[in-house]
Amino acid sequence: MRTSIATVSLSGSLTEKLTAASRAGFDGVEIFENDLLASPLTPEEIRARCADLGLSIDLYQPMRDIEALPEEEFARALRRARHKFELMGRLGADTVLVCSSVSPHALDDDALAAEQLSRLAGLAEDHGVRVAYEALAWGRHISTYDHAWQVVKSADHPALGTCLDSFHILSRGSDPKGIEDIPGEKIFFLQLADAPLLAMDVLQWSRHYRCFPGQGGFDVAGLVRHVLRAGYRGPLSLEVFNDVFRQSEAGPTAVDARRSLLTLQETVGLAAPPAPAPPTGIAFAELVTPDAAPVSAVLGALGFTRTARHRGKPVDLWQHGEARVLVNTGPAERRDGTRLAAVGLESPDPAGAARRAEALLAPVLPRRRAPGDAELEAVAAPDGTELFFCATGRSPLPDWRADFEDVAPAPHDGGPWRVDHLSLAQPWHQFDEAALFHRSVLGLRPQESVDVADPYGLLRSRAVSTDDGAVRIALTVGPAPTDDTAHAQHLALATDDVVAAARRYREAGGPLLPIPANYYDDLAARFEFPDGELETYRELGILYDRDAHGTFRHCYTHTVGRVFFELVQRDGGYRGYGAANAPVRLAAQHAVRAFTAG
C-alpha cells in the first residue's frame, strides 16, 4: 500500500520536511496547515515541489469546529471552508480532514451535525474536494469513531466519509472491531500513531507523546487489520505529534517513520521483506581507544588473554572463555576516549540478515578490505554502532577470525565466560528509534521500558533480546542530552562464580566500584543470607537481585573512557538486569567520577 506522512511529524521548514519524506521513500504527505501558513512558497510552488519530489498531497488538515453550530456560526464556518477549498485547488489536494468540534458553541445534536456536514460536503464537492470526518478523542460531543461514523452515515453524502486515527481510537480504549462495519469506500483516510501507555489527560498525551507504530504500547497492527477487512485501500499515513521528533533532524526521523510502516506492513501481511534471522550469540565486542594500555590492563585483570593480532590493522583480540573483545587503536580520537564501536552478532544467515537490514533502510556500511580479508556484512545502528553479521567457525562461510594471526594460545582454564549483555547508550532523540530498529531489523524482542533514578534525573532503559537470552542488549538514554551518564556503555560478562571472579580481578590490581554500606544494610532487611555471604558482597561491592525465576549477582569495574565492565552471575533462570540496583550503581559511579576529577 502507499505510504504517507503528515508534515507535522517532522521538524524544520516545509521544504525540509518534504525533502526528508521523499528521500525516506514515502509516496505522499499530509500538509499540515501551520506548515503551509509559515512557508514562503505559494500553494502552486508547494504543489510543484511535491511533484518534483515524487510526492502526492494526500490530505490537507485540519479544518476545525465546523459541525453542530448555531446557524450564524455555521455560516461563518462555511465562508472559512470555501476559502480553504479554493486554496486546496491551488495546492492540488483533494481530501480535507475535518475534526469533530471542540467549540463551546457546538450543540449536542447529531441530526444538526449530520445536516451541516452534508452541506459542507456539498460545497466541497463543488470544488472537487472530499471531506474526511474524524472523531477527536477529546471532541466536545463526538469523541469516538463509531459515533462519528453514525453521523457520516446519517448525512449520506458521496463527498463525505470518515477518517480513522489509531491514536484517537486506541487511547480511549475503543474496540476497533467495529471498523469492519464501515464500508471501505466510506473510509476516506487512515492516520496511524502509536503511544506509550500513560495515565494522563488524553489531549496532552496526544500532543506530546505519540510515536511511530511499533514504538509504543498500542496494538496498531490489530487496528490496521480491521481497517483492511473493511475494504480500505487508501494510504497508510503517519500523524505523530512528538516533542522529541520536533527537535530532531527531519531526515533520520523520516527514515525511522518509514521503517515503522515497512515493519507494520510486514506484520499485517501487506509486505514481505527478507525474513528476520535473529542473532544466536555475541561473536565479539569491539572497543576503539586512543590508548590501549588502560583497557588492556582491565582486560588482563579480568583474566582475558591477548590471543591474536589483526594482519593489517592495529586491532588486538582478547579472549576469556567464549567472551571476545577487540581493542582497536586505529580510528580513535583522543577526545573520544575508549568507546564501544562495533558488535559482532552470530547469525544463522549473515547474507540474509544483511538483506533484511537493507530492506528496512538500515545503512549498509562499506568496508575497506585488504586482499584475503573476510567478507563480512555490516550495518549501522541508529547510534552509529557497527553491527557485523558473523558465522564464527561455520565453514564455508567467512570467519572473521581468519583476519587475525595468533600471538598466544587461548587459555584453557577460562571457564564458561561469555558476553551476558551489552549496554548501548543512545542519543537522547533516538531512543525509540533504536528500540524499533533492534526489533524490526535484528528480530530482537523488546521488553518494557524502565525509568531508573539517577542522582541528576531519570535514566531510561529498554532491553531487547532473543527469546533464549543468547543476545541481550540494554538501550539507555540519560536524564538530559548533555549528561555524561547518557554516554556510558558497558559489557556484562557472565561467569558461574562472580565472587571468585571479583576476587581474582581485585587481586590482579583491578579496582571494583565501591558500593555504600547503606545498600547492604537494606539488603539484609530485604533478604535472608547464609552466614558470611552478605559480608562477602559488602567486601567486593557485589549487588544482589532476585525475581520469580532466580537470582542475580553482579559487580562493576571502574570506567575507562566511556566503557566499564560488569561481572554477572545468573542462577535459576533470572531474566532481568538488576534494574533495582541501577540507582545505587549510578550514584557510586558519579561519586567515583567526582572524586577522580577532584
Steps between C-alpha positions, in 0.01 A plus 500: 500500500602859450660674796461858612613722788360819650740790483432566870687176575833649386709800602621788289354712224237359266762460227726304735210279606399423143857419402544268799173319426597447138850375577361253756280349230153629589246522220308796635453755777230660707550876493444637849349847474752670727783377278336656196427827681864531610644418158619774263396278207165555329258207488589456132870487584437245776300292255784513248758421765308190606468390138875542449562284807256232388257574782123520476311728737262250656334721762471860608439540872348592734169683464353551845171586671262464205199289599201531736531879523234768527412615147685831526817322616463237229471767231834637613644145496381450140662827394828378653459159335437654156829684524684180603347300215620763251847480656493121471428533130815706461690248713373197313353327806162331470427387857464714811500381860217638713536437874201460727422829667643612832332840473299619802235605246454141373162345580436143610284428197599217265229586248627857474860377474405266214303770319782755522768246399287413198485869402876526551553194280281654231717810495811281497367295208455820300875555540599140427576429867403214732441550875650242741331542839700390805395457862749671729543303822425825686218618269230698676210274402646252249813325626484141373542362149170310504308815602671695222409228251135507601490874433673454162262217412200716592633790290509265199709711263741350243768762578485427875682209662686427818864522601623239745787587731661222704592734786150640544351151488747308717569774756133483602504122519243469221458159340627534142311191381202720420704659222417196290138618491599815312498462119857528377412769244372722783833484683661792323826502695699310764743670737733294714688570820614294797555627855641380831231393743467801731241606757451863405268747332438367149556839333846541656573134429412556135688827452829394659544122519387338179759285326532285191329159482700239687655750741214520751247277670201513262394210279524707183540189282175357636316820413645502149379144446144610581530794259625274222215253559257792461640548149716812544755538221634850562845590635641406836582841640690605810383792711727527801524788746818453701722751679817303423425464129433873478859562614673225302636511148225438248702254289568229761150546648344442158706182454391379844139576406523312171664201672209490743254478211703233320501295820129559551423389144700184560308433821159530332602308190522788252875465435760227518854627553770236548407292805663591833800292602539577872859480623605198701780651705765769539807424289699800630480851638740754353644783707661795324755684712782752450708319763480122537685489832212583743244268340762226455578523872133454586463206261814337635380537859166347398686193376496572126799401286618686192484210256521656152588808296330617182714446191468853367343720768593604855239269653566245776274208590459431873325184608366343819291188453239584235529875563702685235594868505675683217716799595544736204742794519463599134221757456473633855522868585645571842209729586259211448672270750423129504163408354305197385494545123396166351331172585533169321171311497499128432245451223344186355492680163737800483413585138127473571534715811675767294231487230229547759688789659534673166132441415408669830716804417797418725812655344733230370857589591766491229818324614855547379623144466856400443559196279411192702285682758177325596193633321273609783167677458450798732232760563479805724261523795332838561766595756780424252603166652621268224326163496680212328319181402736214579527125451784415737644155426226410250684409181460570211360835618761773558652494849606839636779331702682419176608867490705448819838340567541309826741652751415280800289189556150548629484418872358158581395594852279789392187339634151567361555872448290664230342836423179510704376830364606834359380841606496755219441865580272672250488862391209654689290543184549145366389279788168392348659468157765268644239274661310470171824442305615213720155343493428534129845467344661249738191314617560565871209510741457829690420503870319769691675834535636568849576835663797488738573767759830671429630760749436766236176383345345189350691263276279310258583144402341240273643154441468303177594135480457168328244266653772278648708790633800415279509864393401772743543873437395772743426832328537800729464875487603739775304762694598781263666537159822635655525257793814285495303197623319503168825400331605213729523157339577168656570135436351250743703180523330186628679260731383212718675642810492876525661500846807314376516718186480819706772381736733410213440836337573689820811290578627579149485872585160581351289744703135403548227761530447567873141465619370693805448308825140625512421279203605187688307602811190520282587170329514330841149628574361377169656154474641229720853381420718218635758606755784696343342541156386859543838593646666362185274709281577808710875436472498464121225747408273225369134592451213253527157464344233234485196439280244222465745291299831531683772722640748747358838604643705767331782752553676764293846618401594867488431678173766527229409782263130435440508127575481287811464127555246312707550152644172312529377166627150384405354210696169319460388676184511862621376713209575859596801729510509609863295814433417535870871553566560746217440816710765385746745423221440835330550692824822307571632578151421869544686494832808336349497742209472799735782364720724441196430845362573655837 
